[in-house]
Amino acid sequence: MSLNRRTFLKTLSVLPGAAAPAKNRPNIVVILADDLGYGDVKCYNAESKIPTPNLDRLAAEGLRFTDAHTPCGVCSPTRYGLLTGRYPWRTELKSQVLWPWDRPLIEKGRLTLPGMLKSQGYTTAAIGKWHLGWDWQTTDGSKVNTTVRIGDPQREIRNEFAKKVLLDKPIGEGPTTRGFDYYFGVDLPNFPPYTFIENDRLTAPATEPKPAGMFGWPGMMKPGWKLEGVLPELTRRAVRYVTERSQQDQPYFLYLPLSSPHTPIAPDGEFKGKTGIGDYGDFVFQTDWSVGQVMDAIRASGKAANTLVIFTSDNGPENLTYPVLKEHGHASQGGLRGAKRMLWEGGHRVPYIVWGPGRVPAGGTSAEIVCHTDIMPAIAAITGYKLPNDAAEDGYDVSPAWLGKRQPKPIRAATVHHSINDKYAVRQGEWVYIDDNATHGPAEPQWWRDQYGIKPHSLPGELFHLKSDPREQKNLYDSEPARVKAMKALLDQYRAASRSVPKR
């Protein structure tokens, strides 16, 4: 039987929305740690004081990327970028993160990573921390964002609004409206309501005020709620999902945004005291255990040879890790400068490991520059889905790098970095230009700046050559005016446009 051109092309999976043959559609697991630093993981930092045997094994069996970046130095924006392939600063959230009762950040109708996979016959689940907004029902039908801007903390207003939220009613516009078939988790461990959410309902009534001594925003909680119980339950649910779905023929996608090692630093009892550097080290150790539990389930599932795992973090480590460095000599940033919220490398360069037996070369490293906005296009390429031009506008197909294929030139033309307070930087090759005078996040501790001879300056920006100066100690802004001008123009061009990736 002869094929017309359209039918023939569809068999090659090159039409928009076309799925690859079933044998080429692997199960996909994306594990997103929360505030895990580049130097927290032993395989990234030989001097790390925290044992991470499971992540080290993952890297030994997979491909470890050394130049991977989040699209922002904080949480909600990065999650948006990962699930949409679009820079989060193109949304209404220009600074900060989502706060209690904020509306959804992912726009209705936008193609998401789970939505893309669902259209190809995948079953999709999110288990973990959401932090991308909901539509909460209230006694009078009001919404918090008619009074306060999305991303503006305004604690008094939000706490007063909480009195009107109907916690016993379905919660609208959550994960199951953005491409996921199933959801279980928490909005944040440190935001109300303090109880688990399954799909669009609380799993148990939140009827008691959170004790003042418990870490987190004021609000209602389930009686007996323990912060230490969040990560173990998320882990159990993820293991159960992998085990059950592996018994089915239908491919699955699991998005596992862990709640750790983000504050509240709440290691479970069996992990306390295991690292000798305090609760933070113990919580990272428990995070590694959680990853190990999920990976053990994948290896035991009988489907490991047809499973792709991407492990990474949502931004750099919290500022609280500076005291850990001073007291215990453990550098969560590794040899980088900066932390969460900032534009220096430590704020957004993160661990990033790709694992896939028979697909991904084992035990290697890649210096390819990748961004979390690239995850959606890479998975699209691997599953044979042709992305439309109104999706993943800032995502490159980095699947060749995932699969260990050498490229004649960098896949990404350039990468925009974003801070908590709406400041910008652009990375191009070995250079990074920061379009600001170092006020792009919390101040570094003075003792740290003194240790590395970093002095304040009055220049309008910063320019660093990362290959020779990975700690960003030597600002070349004055000595490279032509490069500064060109990189600033590129950054301005990307910001003014609706996309940074050429049209497909």
N, C-alpha and C positions, 0 to 999 in steps of 0.2 A: 504494500500500500504506500503511495507517495504521500509526503507531508508538505503542507504549504509552509511558507517561511515562518509565520507566526507560531505554528505548532512546533516546528523544528527548533526555533529559538527557545520556546518554553521548555523543551526537553533539556536544553543547556542551562536553564535557570538564569536567563539574562533579562527577562521581562520584569517590570516592577511588580513586586509581590510574589514572584515565582519562587517556589521552594526547591531546594536541592533534593535529589533522590533520598529515600529514607535511610539508606546505608551510609550516607554522608552527613546525616544530621545527628551530631553527638548530643548527649545530655550536657547541659551547661550549668556550672555553678560559679557564681561570683560572690566571693567572701570579702566584705569590706570592714576592716577593723576601724575603730574610732579613736583618733588621736594617737595612733601608733607611730613612733618616730623612725626615721631612716636608720638611726643607730641603735634602736632597741633590739633588733633581730641579729642574732649572732652571725649569720651568714653575710650580713651587711657590715658588721662591725665586730671584728675579732676581739676588741677590747670590751665588748658589752659584758656587764656583770649579771645578765639575766639569761638563764638557760632557755633556749627556744628549739628543742630537738625536733619538734614536728614541722616547724617552718623550715628548719635547716634540711630536713629530709625532703620536703616539698621542692626546695630549690635544687637539691641533688638529683631529684627525679625529673625536674622540669627546667625551665629557662628563667634565669634571674635577670631582671632589667635594672640597670644602675642609674638611669636618667629618666625616671618616670615622675609625672607631675599631676597634681590635682588642679582642677580649673579655678579653685579659690582656696584661700588659706583657712576657711571655716566650713562648717558642716552642711547645712541645708543647701547652699549653692553647689557644693561638690556633688551631692546626691542628685540634684537636678541635672547637672552636666553629665553624670554617668548614665542616667536613665534616658536622656534625650539626645545626647551627642551635641548639645548646644551650650555655648558659654552662658553661665547663669546671670552674668551682669547684663545680658540682653533682656532680662525679665524686669518686673517692677521692683525686685529686691536688689537694690544697688549697694547696700551695706548691711552689716549685721547678719543675723540668722532669723529663722521664724521663731516666734515666741508663743506662749500658750494662747490657744484659740484662734491663731492666725488662719486665714483661708488657704486653700491649696496653691502651691507655687507652680505646679505643672498645669499648663493650660488645657482646658477641655479641647478635645479633638487633636491634640498633638500626638504624633506617633512616638511611642516609647519603645524601649528595648523589649519589655515583656509583651507589649502589644504586637510588635513585629514578629516575635517568636510564636505568639498565640495564633497569629494568622497563618503560620506554617504548620499548625497541628501540634505545637508544644502545649503541655500543661504547665502553668506558670505559678510560682509561689514566692512570696516575700515573707521571711521570718526574721524579725529583729526590730531594730530602731527605725522608725519611719521618718519623722522630722521634716515632712514636706507639706504639712498642712491638711486640714479637714474642714468640713462644713458642719459645725456643731449646732444642734437644735437648741432653741432657747424658749423661755416662757412667753416672751413677747415677740418672737420672730426676729429680733435684732441680731446684728453681726458686729463683732468687735472692730472690724476694719472699716466700718462706717464712721468710727470715732477716732481710731488710732491707725497710723500708717503701718502696713505690713513690715515687720522687721524692726519696729520701734518698741523698745521694751515697755515703757509706760506702766510700771508695775501697779500703781494704784488703780488705774483705769481697768487693767486686765483682771486684777483681783476682785474688783467690784463686779465686772462682767461675769466672772465665774459663778456668782450666785444665781445667775439666770440660766446656766447651762443645764440641759436635761440629760443627765448621764445615763438614764434608763431608756433612752430612745436610740434608734439607729443613727450612726454617724455617717454623714454624707460625704461624697467626693474623696474617699480614701483610696488605698491601694487597689481595691477591687474595681474601681472605676478608671484606673490608669494602666490597665493591661494585665493585672494579676488575677488569676482564678481564686487564689487563696491568700489570706494574710493572717499572721499571728505575731504579736509582739507588743511593743510599747511605743508611744510617740517619742518620748525620751525617758530614761530612768529618773531624771531630775525634774520632770514636768508632770503636773496633774493631768488626768486622774491616775493615781498610783494603783494600777491594776492592769492585767493584760487585756489586750483587745484582740478579738478574733473576727476577721472579716469586718463587719461594721457594728459590732456590739462589744461592750465590756463583758469579760468572761465571769466576772463577779462584781456585785455592787460595791461602789466606792462610797461608804457611808460614814467614815470617820475622818476628821481632819488629820493631816499628816503632823506628827509631833514636831515641835519647833527644833528639836535637836537632830532630826533626821535631815540629811543633806537634800536640798532641792527647793523648788518654788513652792510657796504655800498652796494647799489644795486638799482635795478629798482623796482618801485611799481605802483600799480593801482592808478590813480588819486583819491584823497579823501580817501585813505586807512587809517583806524584808528586801532591802536593796541587794543583799548578797544572793538572793534567789533568782535574780533576773537572768544572768548569763547562763547558769546551769539549765534553766528551763528552755531558753532559746536553743541551747545546744541539743537538748533531748528532742525537741521538736524537729530540728533540722535533721538529726540522725534518723528519726522516724520517717520523715518525708523521703529522704534518700532511699531508705530500705524499702518502703512501700512502693514508691514510684519505679524503682528498679525492677520490680516484678511485673511491670506492664510493658507492652510494646511501644506505647506512645512516648516520644522523647519528652524530657522535662527540663525546665529552667528553674533553678533555685537562686534567688537573690537573698544573701544572708548578711545583712548589715548588723554586725555585732555591736553590743553596747559598751564594749571595752577596748582599750583601757581608759576611756573617757571618765571624767568625774560623774557620779560619785565613785571614788576609788574604793571598791567594795569586794575584795577577794573573798571567796568562800572559805570556810574554816580549814579545809584540808590543804589549802594553798598558802595560808598565812604563815609567814616566817620562813618560807622555803628559799628565798633568794638572798636574805641577809641585807637587803638594801631598802627595806620598808615596804609599805602596802603597794606603792606604785610598781615596784619590781615584781611583787607577788601577783599583781593583777595582770601584768604583761605575761607572766608565766602561765596564768590561768587562761589567758587569751590563746596562747600557743596550744594549751591542752584542748581548748574548744575546737580549734582548727584540726587538731589530731583526731578528735572523736569523729568529726565529719569525714575526714579523709579515710579513716579506718572503715567507716560505713561504705564509702565509695569503693574502696579496694575489695571489700567483702561482698559487694553487690552482684558480682558477676558481669557488671557493665563498665568496669573501669577502663577497658580498652576502647570504649566508645563514650568517654566522658572528658570534657574539657573544664578545667578549673582555673579561674583567675583570682588570685589573692592580692589585696592591696589595702591601703589605708585612705581615709577621707581627707587628711591634712597632716601637718607635722605635729609634734608633741606639744602638750600644754606647757605653759610657763612654769608650772609647779615642778617641772623636771630640772630646772636650773638648780634649786636647792639639792636635788638628788645628785647632780653633778658635783656640786661643791662639797657635799658631805661624803659621798661614796665613790666619786670618780667615774660614775656612769653617765655617758653623754648620749641622751636620747636622740640628738641630732647627728650623732657620729661626728665627722669632721666638717660639718656644715655650720653656717651661721643662721640664727633666727629660730623661731618656733611658730606654733599655730598663730594664725591671724596676720602674719607678716609676709612681706614680699621677698625677703632673702630666702635662699634655697631651703633652709631648714623648715620654713613654713609650708612648703608645698612639694618638695621632692620626697618621695615615699617609697617604701618597699613595694615591689610589684613582681609577682611570680606567676608564670603561666605553666600549667601542667596538663599533659595529655599524652598518655602512652601511645607510641606509634605515630603521633602527629607532631609533638613538640620534642625537639632534641633534649636529651637528659644531661644535666650537669654543666650546662654552659651559662655564659653571661652575654647580655646584649647591651651595647651602649646607645642603641637607637633611642632618640627622644620620643617619648610617648606621653599622651595626656589621657585622662579618664574619659574625655569626650570621644576618644577613638575606640572605646570598647564596643559601642553599638555598631559602627561601621565594620569593625573587624569581624564581629559575630555575624553580621549580615553577609559578608563575603564568604565566611566558612559554611554558612547554611544555604548559600545560594540565593539570597534575597537582594533584589536590586532596589536600593533606597531611592525614594523620590527626592526632588530638590528642596522640598519644604520640610525635610527632616534631617537631623544630624548635620546642621549647617556648619558646625565647627569641628567635625570629626573626620579624621583620616582613616583609611583602611590600613591598619598596621598589622593585618594578619600575616603578611610575608615575614615580618620580624618575629611574630609569635611562633611561626613554624620554622624559624631558623634559617630563612633564605636571605642571603646577603643581597644588599641593595646598592646600586651604583652611586646613589646620593641619598641624603636624608629623606624620609617619607614626609615629615612635616616641614612645610616652608618656614613656619615660625609658630610660636606658642605665646599666648597672652596669659599672664599671671594676674591675679586679683586679690586684694586684701580685704580685711573686715570693714575698713572705712572707705571703700570705693576708690582706692588708689591702684595704679596699674604698672605693670612691667611687661616687657616683651623679650622673649628668648629667640635668638637666631644663631644657629650653629654653636660656636663656642662662647658667644657673647650674650650678655643680658643687660638690658637697659631698664632702669627703674625710674619712672617718670614722677619723681617725688624727692623731697629732701629728707628722707628717713623718718617721716612721721606716719608711716603706713601700718602702725600696729603698736602694741605695748612696747615700752622701752626695754632694751636689754639691761640686765643687771650691770651696774658699773664695774663690779669686780671682773666680770667676764670681758668687758670692753678693755679694761686695763691689762688683762692677761694677754690679749692679742694685739694690743697697741692700736685699737680702733678709736679714733677721735671724732668728735662732732664736726660737721662742716656746714657751710652756708650755701653750697651749690644747689641749683634747682633740680638736680637729679644725680643718679649714680650709674656708672658703667663699669662692668667687671668682665674680665676674661676668665671664664670659669675653668678652663683647662689648666692654666697656670696659677690660678687663685681661687680654688673651690670654696675657701672660707670667706671670700668677698671682703678682703681686708684693704685692698688697694683700689681706690676709686680713680678710674681713668677718664672721668668726665671731661676734665680740662685738656687732657693731652690728645683726645680723639674727637675733635669737634665734628668732623665729617661723618664719622660713624654714629655719633649721638644724633645728629640731624637726620640721617637716613633711618635710624631705628625709631626715632620719635615719629617720623612721617608714616612709617609702616604701622605703628601702633595706632596712630590717629585714623589711618585708613581702615584698619580692622574695626575700630570702634564705631566709625561712621557707617560702615556697611552693615548689611543684614546677615553676612556670612563671612567666614575666613577661608573656607574650602572652595576651590573652583567648582562651578556647576558640573554635575555629573552628566 
